[in-house]
Amino acid sequence: MPWSRAELEEAFAHYQRTVSRCVERGDWNGFADLFTEDATYVEHAFGDFDGREAIRTWVTRTMSAFPGSRMTAFPANWYVIDEDRGWVICEIDNPMEDPGDGSEHAAANITILHYAGDNLWSREEDAYNPMNFLAAAKKWCRAAEAAGKLPDDAREWLARMGGQPAA
């Protein structure tokens, strides 16, 4: 079904506002509510999630643990809209909070959204290189450790990823 550009622009703006609220509140339930009951979420490192509740379970768990819990925003660096097919494709930045030394750490992904109407999405796919995210998070941990500010959850994560700390 073709959608108007205005509706797709507003739906994507609503998506971005909702994500910002989720970050501010530390509550990712609103993110899951952006999807239809039967939506599919394709996540290249974690697999596919079928249905809104599966998306909810995954996103609330993932974003409440390191490194997701240290990401401060998810701005779109750019986006394109396919009105005829209802697709929004964008590059999303994933910056992390200051590790204590003022340095910046981030990795980007390509997000592909399929619109279902009424500000709901029927599909999201996040395409990225997991190694880029791993490297960014490890660098963040090393900077936080050097600044004397490495939190316990990040210390444990880094040890599991073979990057040292834990002790």
C-alpha positions in Angstrom: 0.0 0.0 0.0 1.4 3.4 -0.9 1.7 5.8 1.9 2.1 9.6 1.7 5.5 11.0 2.3 4.0 13.2 5.1 2.7 10.1 6.9 6.0 8.3 6.7 7.9 11.4 7.8 5.7 11.7 10.8 5.8 8.0 11.6 9.6 8.1 11.5 9.7 11.2 13.6 7.4 9.5 16.1 9.7 6.5 16.1 12.7 8.7 16.8 10.9 10.6 19.6 9.8 7.3 21.2 13.4 6.0 21.1 14.6 9.2 22.8 12.0 8.9 25.5 13.0 5.3 26.1 16.7 6.4 26.5 15.7 9.2 28.9 13.5 7.0 31.1 15.5 3.8 30.8 12.3 2.0 29.9 12.2 0.3 26.5 8.6 -0.9 26.6 7.5 2.1 24.5 9.9 0.9 21.8 8.1 -2.5 21.5 4.8 -0.7 21.3 6.0 0.9 18.0 5.4 -2.5 16.3 2.4 -4.4 15.2 1.5 -7.5 17.2 2.9 -9.8 14.5 6.0 -7.7 13.6 9.3 -9.2 12.8 12.6 -7.8 14.2 15.8 -9.0 12.5 18.9 -8.4 14.6 22.1 -9.6 13.0 23.9 -10.6 16.2 20.9 -11.8 18.3 18.6 -13.4 15.7 15.0 -12.8 14.6 12.2 -11.9 17.0 8.6 -12.6 15.9 5.8 -10.6 17.5 5.7 -7.5 19.6 6.1 -9.3 22.9 9.3 -11.1 21.7 10.6 -7.8 20.6 9.7 -6.3 24.1 11.5 -9.2 25.9 14.6 -8.8 23.8 14.9 -5.0 23.8 14.2 -4.5 27.5 16.9 -7.2 28.4 19.4 -5.9 25.9 19.1 -2.2 26.6 19.2 -2.7 30.4 22.6 -4.4 30.2 26.1 -3.3 29.1 26.8 -2.0 26.5 23.2 -1.0 25.6 22.7 0.6 29.0 25.6 3.1 28.3 24.3 4.3 24.9 22.9 7.8 25.3 21.0 8.4 22.0 20.2 6.8 18.7 20.1 9.7 16.2 19.5 9.1 12.5 22.5 10.4 10.6 20.5 10.2 7.4 17.4 8.5 6.1 15.5 7.8 2.9 11.8 7.0 2.3 10.2 4.8 -0.2 6.6 6.0 -0.3 5.3 3.4 -2.7 6.5 0.5 -0.6 6.4 2.0 2.9 10.1 1.6 3.7 12.3 4.0 5.8 16.0 3.2 5.6 18.4 5.1 7.8 21.8 5.1 9.5 21.5 5.2 13.2 24.4 6.3 15.4 24.9 4.5 18.8 27.0 6.9 20.9 28.0 5.8 24.4 28.2 8.1 27.5 31.5 9.8 28.4 33.7 7.1 30.0 35.3 9.7 32.2 38.0 11.2 30.0 35.9 13.1 27.5 36.5 10.7 24.7 33.7 9.7 22.3 32.8 6.1 21.4 30.1 5.0 19.0 29.2 2.6 16.2 26.5 2.9 13.5 24.0 0.6 12.0 21.6 0.6 9.1 18.0 0.3 10.2 15.4 -0.8 7.7 11.8 -0.2 8.8 8.6 -1.3 7.1 5.5 0.8 7.8 2.1 -0.7 8.7 0.1 2.4 9.3 -1.1 4.2 12.4 2.5 4.9 13.6 3.2 1.1 13.7 6.0 -0.8 12.0 5.6 -4.4 10.8 9.4 -5.1 10.4 12.7 -3.7 11.5 16.1 -5.0 10.5 19.3 -3.7 12.0 22.2 -4.4 9.7 25.7 -3.8 11.1 29.1 -5.4 11.7 29.0 -6.7 15.3 32.8 -6.5 15.4 32.6 -2.7 15.1 30.3 -2.6 18.1 32.5 -4.9 20.1 35.6 -2.8 19.3 33.8 0.5 20.3 32.5 -1.0 23.6 36.0 -2.4 24.4 37.6 1.0 23.7 35.0 2.6 26.0 35.8 0.1 28.7 39.5 0.8 28.5 39.0 4.5 28.6 36.6 4.2 31.6 39.2 1.9 33.4 42.0 4.4 32.7 39.8 7.2 34.1 39.0 5.1 37.2 35.3 5.0 36.2 34.7 1.5 34.8 31.3 0.3 36.2 31.0 -3.3 37.5 28.6 -4.4 34.7 31.1 -3.1 32.1 34.0 -4.8 33.9 32.2 -8.1 33.9 31.2 -7.7 30.2 34.8 -6.9 29.2 36.1 -10.0 31.1 33.5 -12.2 29.2 34.6 -10.7 25.9 38.3 -11.5 26.6 39.4 -7.9 27.1 40.7 -8.3 30.7 39.3 -6.5 33.8 37.0 -8.4 36.1 39.1 -9.0 39.2 
